[in-house]
């Protein structure tokens, strides 16, 4: 979506891209997953409203848009350790036959204003580092 012509953001929440080289991983669970039900995913962007991540094809083959997941924890930076056991709703799934990863866009459900503010603070810091 990006910016409007006047430069203002159209999204409800500020968002920041997270380079895969940063090694920030999320650990996601779902009642539909087998065994212990937790999968490591590469978080590629984050906002106070949700996140976008990549996962190898097949890891979430039973997951569909509208399903609920749990973000158990985030590792790779102490600045996001406050995010744990957060409910997610899958809003969209991006898959291409020639790629070995699938992208999922998820919305945070039932998070406190305090957690949203902490995520916004993280985003401000990350955006400053990009400059």
C-alpha positions, 0 to 999 in steps of 0.5 A, a space after each residue: 500500500 505504501 504512501 499516498 501522493 502527499 507522503 502520508 501513510 494510508 495504513 492504520 498503524 506505522 509499519 517497519 520492514 525487518 531484514 531477514 539478516 536481522 534474524 528476528 524469528 516468530 514462533 507460531 502455533 495452531 491447533 491444526 499443526 501436528 506434534 507440539 504445534 510450533 513453527 519458526 517463521 521469519 518475520 519480515 514486517 511488523 506494525 501495532 496491528 499485526 505482522 507479515 511472515 514467511 514460512 516454508 511451503 507445507 508448514 501451514 498447508 492446512 491454514 486458511 485466511 480467517 484462521 486463528 494462530 498464536 504468536 508464542 514468542 519472538 526471538 532475535 531481539 530483546 526489544 520484542 520479547 514483550 510480545 508473547 502468547 498473542 492471538 493472530 488472525 490470518 488475513 491473507 496468504 501469498 503463495 507462488 508455485 515457483 517459490 519455496 516460501 509462503 507469506 502470511 499476513 496476520 492481524 493481532 487480536 486482543 492486545 493491550 494498548 500498552 503492547 501496541 505502544 511498545 510496538 510503535 516505539 520499536 518501529 520508531 527506533 527501527 525507522 531512525 536506524 534506516 536513515 
